[in-house]
Amino acid sequence: MTSTQLDIIAPLDISLPPTPDGEVLTESQWRTFMAIADTVIPSIEASSAVLDDKLCLQASEYATAIEGFKTRVPAGTNGSVAQQFLQENASAVPEFKELLQRTIGGLREDARKGIRILLAALDTRAGCLLTTGSTKSFHLQPVNVRQQILQSWARSYLSPLRQSAKALEGLVVSTWAKTTPTLSPLLGFPRAPIHGKPGKGFDYNFLQFPPSKEADIIETDVVIVGSGCGGGVCAKNLAEAGQRVIVVEKAYHWGPEFLPMTEKDAGVHLFANGGVDSSDDSSIVLMAGQAWGGGGTVNWSASLQTQAFVRKEWADGGLPLFTSSAFQDSLDRVCHRMGVSTEFIEHNKNNQILLDGARKLGYSCKAVPQNTGGNKHYCGYCTLGCAAAEKQGPVVSFLPDAHRAGAQFIEGFEAEKVLVETIKGQKTAVGIKGLWRSRDSSGGVSGNDRTTREVIIKAKRVIVSAGTLQSPLLLLRSGLTNPQIGRNLNLHPATFVFATFADKQPINPWEGGILTTLIDEFQNLDGHGHGAKLEAMVMLPSSILPAQPWTGGLEFKTLCSKYPYTTCHFSMARDTSTGRIYPDPVDGRCRIAYTPSAFDLKHLLEGLLALGKILYIEGAKEIWLSTGGMPSFTRSEDAASQDNGDGINDPAFQSWLAEISRRGLSLPETRVGSAHQMGTCRMSAKEKDGVVDPKGKVWGVDGLFVSDASVFPSSSGVNPMVTNMAISDWVSRGIAKDLRT
């Protein structure tokens, strides 16, 4: 019987495409890297001797660790699981090196070069003396010495060493968490959600092209580059208006029977650059969807409309659309199509903590509307794709509507450039050119029998909806020279606070809706609409564990064992700092120049302090930040066992808050992330101030439009999906009206 017939979610496996050609590191560099990996994730044993390849503990210390682990493993779990987990090191995991090679191979060239330089230095006498204080090669040191070296890097006065420690530790932990066979049994973390039932996906048909050395040329009325929240809405509206529409997408469609993917596979199939990219200075890590349906396939269902103060700010900048009833109609229309509501929410522990703590402290808090089409949808895995087909992203809603109205789709299509001609003295978009790559004969993307074909699509209108990171690069590849292209990047920087709760009953934080509660008490700290919002984090191990400050092998594995009792929340800033997107000079890929400002970091800190108070009032045993070197707070046994009425006025807790406030958030120690990218093709009232006009048309080029989050005039301050969709609804309806005249 199939999983659908059994009403359980049991995803099918998906093969990964081949790893990059050639070795990304030399043999000696791999040797050093694996020594680093086995230091971050060491094999731990009881021994009075010092062993080169194991972290050795005294018998009593090892016994204490084992007992602690056993008290936290799920009931009915084999008692040897804790020992197997402790004894596993990173290099012993069969898939670890393969995924690491894939990940490093996908990094931009300057990042790979930096890794190679450091690894090479750690195998020379001079390099080791400079970085470790010893002339002995790093890989020849015993694990306990290597651990001391990495710990010293985190405290070094040299910023590059501190940054290297954070980056390498994060890369190792992320890769290991996605491949280890021992972590899931230890935590009781299931492969797929135990709540919900498998859903039926839409039966898509994609255009295919026969092999040929000649370009295939097709014609349509409108071609849309990108199938995400902007492109999907545009496709629906224009197809339903009677236009011939073709949507092209670089990624491939995977139905709900393949979802949720594993954390390892999703990084390759559903996200850009393996699920992790970073700014040039590595001060912020970005997560961006690259899937059929775009970010709407991997987001967390949060469906927040654009707030009044943001709409007024944009209108005051010369864009009256945003305070018009027409824009509100667009907001309501897209929300109605997705069944957006708070009615069916069941909060998990991670979100209930925010709701209850905010009430007790008097903070403004509300439920976050969900685009789940009138379903409860108690699932914490949706960032890996929705197996229930309940999350009403473009794949379930707007794209099927477009298909039913006659739209056609092409997957595996990488747009090279927009074709621009001069017609009657005016630059005019007349289509796009790109490279299409088929699936293999088995329907996957791992075989060597795939067809590659150049395809030209001629169209009356071209809509670029490739997302904030890619839309500006496509415009630049097309010969456009507007200096605003790629600038004005906003990212909603966020940083994290963690807590553990009593071991009596596991929270299992991966269960339940991911983001169903929002605290907006601190959203206007500067009086101009900039501040922090407090939200719950997706609780998959590979998302949470790399954000932990690494302090040692045993400490990290102990922290892992507490995961079922752990929560994570984040403080997210409506940023004043901006950056830019530009093409890498070597291979043309997306480069990100962005550093969170001190001003925005102060707002993030205010949010973290508030989250700390919420976690304390809700009974947390331990509280800590994702900033390296920051002290953690541990509740005393007396404070945990009795309530004297002081609440957050507990002197020990107040002392900890004061110390965190005194130290502040510094870079590179603070782990900062972003899942929202906006603004690189900014909408503006005047050509000199942006990339597109108030109707979404690219300044200076007829027939060319941009419709995605890149057109936001500034940071939206809320999860950008609904704002993106509403703007796209407005833009596409305008295009449809124009084509009718």
Secondary structure as the mmCIF struct_conf table of DSSP 4:
data_model
#
loop_
_struct_conf.conf_type_id
_struct_conf.id
_struct_conf.beg_label_comp_id
_struct_conf.beg_label_asym_id
_struct_conf.beg_label_seq_id
_struct_conf.end_label_comp_id
_struct_conf.end_label_asym_id
_struct_conf.end_label_seq_id
HELX_RH_AL_P HELX_RH_AL_P1 SER A 3 LEU A 6
TURN_TY1_P TURN_TY1_P1 ASP A 7 ASP A 7
HELX_LH_PP_P HELX_LH_PP_P1 PRO A 11 ASP A 13
HELX_LH_PP_P HELX_LH_PP_P2 SER A 15 PRO A 20
BEND BEND1 ASP A 21 GLY A 22
BEND BEND2 VAL A 24 LEU A 25
HELX_RH_AL_P HELX_RH_AL_P2 GLU A 27 VAL A 40
BEND BEND3 ILE A 41 ILE A 41
STRN STRN1 ILE A 44 ALA A 46
BEND BEND4 SER A 48 ALA A 49
TURN_TY1_P TURN_TY1_P2 ASP A 52 ASP A 53
BEND BEND5 LYS A 54 LYS A 54
STRN STRN2 LEU A 55 LEU A 57
HELX_RH_AL_P HELX_RH_AL_P3 ALA A 59 ARG A 72
BEND BEND6 VAL A 73 VAL A 73
HELX_LH_PP_P HELX_LH_PP_P3 PRO A 74 PRO A 74
TURN_TY1_P TURN_TY1_P3 ALA A 75 GLY A 76
TURN_TY1_P TURN_TY1_P4 GLY A 79 SER A 80
HELX_RH_AL_P HELX_RH_AL_P4 VAL A 81 GLN A 87
HELX_RH_3T_P HELX_RH_3T_P1 ALA A 90 ALA A 92
BEND BEND7 VAL A 93 VAL A 93
TURN_TY1_P TURN_TY1_P5 PRO A 94 GLU A 95
HELX_RH_AL_P HELX_RH_AL_P5 PHE A 96 GLY A 105
TURN_TY1_P TURN_TY1_P6 GLY A 106 GLY A 106
BEND BEND8 LEU A 107 LEU A 107
HELX_RH_AL_P HELX_RH_AL_P6 GLU A 109 ALA A 121
TURN_TY1_P TURN_TY1_P7 LEU A 122 ASP A 123
BEND BEND9 THR A 124 THR A 124
HELX_RH_AL_P HELX_RH_AL_P7 ARG A 125 THR A 132
BEND BEND10 GLY A 133 LYS A 136
HELX_RH_3T_P HELX_RH_3T_P2 PHE A 138 LEU A 140
BEND BEND11 GLN A 141 GLN A 141
HELX_RH_AL_P HELX_RH_AL_P8 VAL A 143 ARG A 155
BEND BEND12 TYR A 157 TYR A 157
HELX_RH_AL_P HELX_RH_AL_P9 SER A 159 THR A 179
BEND BEND13 PRO A 181 THR A 182
HELX_RH_AL_P HELX_RH_AL_P10 LEU A 183 LEU A 187
TURN_TY1_P TURN_TY1_P8 GLY A 188 GLY A 188
BEND BEND14 ARG A 191 ALA A 192
BEND BEND15 ILE A 194 GLY A 196
HELX_LH_PP_P HELX_LH_PP_P4 LYS A 200 PHE A 202
STRN STRN3 PHE A 206 PHE A 206
BEND BEND16 LYS A 213 GLU A 214
HELX_LH_PP_P HELX_LH_PP_P5 ALA A 215 ALA A 215
STRN STRN4 ASP A 216 VAL A 225
BEND BEND17 GLY A 228 GLY A 228
HELX_RH_AL_P HELX_RH_AL_P11 CYS A 229 GLU A 240
TURN_TY1_P TURN_TY1_P9 ALA A 241 GLY A 242
STRN STRN5 VAL A 245 VAL A 248
BEND BEND18 LYS A 250 ALA A 251
HELX_RH_3T_P HELX_RH_3T_P3 PRO A 256 PHE A 258
BEND BEND19 PRO A 260 PRO A 260
HELX_LH_PP_P HELX_LH_PP_P6 MET A 261 THR A 262
HELX_RH_AL_P HELX_RH_AL_P12 GLU A 263 HIS A 269
TURN_TY1_P TURN_TY1_P10 LEU A 270 LEU A 270
STRN STRN6 PHE A 271 PHE A 271
HELX_RH_3T_P HELX_RH_3T_P4 ALA A 272 GLY A 275
STRN STRN7 ASP A 277 SER A 278
TURN_TY1_P TURN_TY1_P11 ASP A 280 ASP A 281
BEND BEND20 SER A 282 ILE A 284
STRN STRN8 VAL A 285 LEU A 286
STRN STRN9 GLY A 289 GLY A 289
BEND BEND21 ALA A 291 ALA A 291
TURN_TY1_P TURN_TY1_P12 TRP A 292 GLY A 294
HELX_RH_AL_P HELX_RH_AL_P13 GLY A 295 VAL A 298
BEND BEND22 ASN A 299 ASN A 299
STRN STRN10 ALA A 302 ALA A 302
HELX_LH_PP_P HELX_LH_PP_P7 LEU A 304 GLN A 307
HELX_RH_AL_P HELX_RH_AL_P14 ALA A 308 ASP A 316
TURN_TY1_P TURN_TY1_P13 GLY A 317 GLY A 318
HELX_RH_3T_P HELX_RH_3T_P5 PRO A 320 THR A 323
BEND BEND23 SER A 324 SER A 324
HELX_RH_AL_P HELX_RH_AL_P15 SER A 325 MET A 338
TURN_TY1_P TURN_TY1_P14 GLY A 339 GLY A 339
STRN STRN11 SER A 341 SER A 341
BEND BEND24 THR A 342 THR A 342
TURN_TY1_P TURN_TY1_P15 GLU A 343 PHE A 344
HELX_RH_AL_P HELX_RH_AL_P16 LYS A 349 LEU A 361
TURN_TY1_P TURN_TY1_P16 GLY A 362 GLY A 362
STRN STRN12 CYS A 365 ALA A 367
HELX_LH_PP_P HELX_LH_PP_P8 VAL A 368 PRO A 369
STRN STRN13 GLN A 370 GLN A 370
BEND BEND25 THR A 372 THR A 372
TURN_TY1_P TURN_TY1_P17 GLY A 373 GLY A 374
BEND BEND26 GLY A 380 GLY A 380
HELX_RH_3T_P HELX_RH_3T_P6 CYS A 382 LEU A 384
TURN_TY1_P TURN_TY1_P18 ALA A 387 ALA A 388
BEND BEND27 ALA A 389 ALA A 389
BEND BEND28 LYS A 391 LYS A 391
BEND BEND29 GLY A 393 GLY A 393
TURN_TY1_P TURN_TY1_P19 PRO A 394 SER A 397
HELX_RH_AL_P HELX_RH_AL_P17 PHE A 398 ARG A 404
TURN_TY1_P TURN_TY1_P20 ALA A 405 GLY A 406
STRN STRN14 GLN A 408 ILE A 410
BEND BEND30 GLU A 411 GLY A 412
STRN STRN15 PHE A 413 ILE A 423
TURN_TY1_P TURN_TY1_P21 LYS A 424 GLY A 425
STRN STRN16 GLN A 426 ARG A 437
TURN_TY1_P TURN_TY1_P22 SER A 441 SER A 442
BEND BEND31 GLY A 443 VAL A 445
BEND BEND32 GLY A 447 ASN A 448
STRN STRN17 THR A 452 VAL A 464
BEND BEND33 ALA A 466 ALA A 466
TURN_TY1_P TURN_TY1_P23 THR A 468 GLN A 470
HELX_RH_AL_P HELX_RH_AL_P18 SER A 471 ARG A 477
TURN_TY1_P TURN_TY1_P24 SER A 478 GLY A 479
TURN_TY1_P TURN_TY1_P25 PRO A 483 GLY A 486
BEND BEND34 ASN A 488 ASN A 488
STRN STRN18 LEU A 489 ASN A 490
STRN STRN19 ALA A 494 THR A 500
TURN_TY1_P TURN_TY1_P26 ASP A 503 LYS A 504
BEND BEND35 GLN A 505 GLN A 505
TURN_TY1_P TURN_TY1_P27 PRO A 509 TRP A 510
BEND BEND36 GLU A 511 GLY A 512
BEND BEND37 ILE A 514 ILE A 514
STRN STRN20 THR A 517 ILE A 519
TURN_TY1_P TURN_TY1_P28 GLU A 521 ASP A 526
BEND BEND38 GLY A 527 GLY A 529
STRN STRN21 ALA A 532 ALA A 536
HELX_LH_PP_P HELX_LH_PP_P9 MET A 537 VAL A 538
HELX_RH_AL_P HELX_RH_AL_P19 PRO A 541 ILE A 544
HELX_RH_3T_P HELX_RH_3T_P7 LEU A 545 ALA A 547
BEND BEND39 GLN A 548 GLN A 548
HELX_LH_PP_P HELX_LH_PP_P10 PRO A 549 TRP A 550
HELX_RH_AL_P HELX_RH_AL_P20 GLY A 553 SER A 561
TURN_TY1_P TURN_TY1_P29 LYS A 562 LYS A 562
HELX_RH_3T_P HELX_RH_3T_P8 TYR A 563 TYR A 565
STRN STRN22 THR A 566 ALA A 573
BEND BEND40 THR A 576 THR A 576
STRN STRN23 GLY A 579 GLY A 579
STRN STRN24 ARG A 580 PRO A 583
TURN_TY1_P TURN_TY1_P30 PRO A 585 ASP A 587
STRN STRN25 CYS A 590 ALA A 593
HELX_RH_AL_P HELX_RH_AL_P21 ALA A 598 ILE A 617
TURN_TY1_P TURN_TY1_P31 GLU A 618 GLY A 619
BEND BEND41 LYS A 621 LYS A 621
STRN STRN26 GLU A 622 LEU A 625
BEND BEND42 SER A 626 SER A 626
STRN STRN27 THR A 627 THR A 627
TURN_TY1_P TURN_TY1_P32 GLY A 628 GLY A 629
HELX_LH_PP_P HELX_LH_PP_P11 MET A 630 SER A 632
STRN STRN28 PHE A 633 THR A 634
HELX_RH_AL_P HELX_RH_AL_P22 GLU A 637 SER A 641
BEND BEND43 GLY A 645 GLY A 645
HELX_RH_3T_P HELX_RH_3T_P9 GLY A 647 ASN A 649
HELX_RH_AL_P HELX_RH_AL_P23 PRO A 651 ARG A 663
TURN_TY1_P TURN_TY1_P33 LEU A 667 GLU A 669
STRN STRN29 THR A 670 THR A 670
STRN STRN30 GLY A 673 SER A 674
BEND BEND44 ALA A 675 ALA A 675
STRN STRN31 MET A 678 MET A 678
TURN_TY1_P TURN_TY1_P34 THR A 680 CYS A 681
STRN STRN32 MET A 683 MET A 683
BEND BEND45 ALA A 685 LYS A 686
HELX_RH_3T_P HELX_RH_3T_P10 GLU A 687 ASP A 689
BEND BEND46 VAL A 691 VAL A 691
STRN STRN33 VAL A 692 VAL A 692
TURN_TY1_P TURN_TY1_P35 PRO A 694 LYS A 695
BEND BEND47 GLY A 696 GLY A 696
STRN STRN34 LYS A 697 VAL A 698
TURN_TY1_P TURN_TY1_P36 TRP A 699 GLY A 700
STRN STRN35 ASP A 702 ASP A 702
TURN_TY1_P TURN_TY1_P37 GLY A 703 GLY A 703
STRN STRN36 LEU A 704 VAL A 706
BEND BEND48 ASP A 708 ASP A 708
HELX_RH_3T_P HELX_RH_3T_P11 ALA A 709 VAL A 711
BEND BEND49 PRO A 713 SER A 714
BEND BEND50 GLY A 717 VAL A 718
BEND BEND51 PRO A 720 PRO A 720
HELX_RH_AL_P HELX_RH_AL_P24 MET A 721 ARG A 740
#
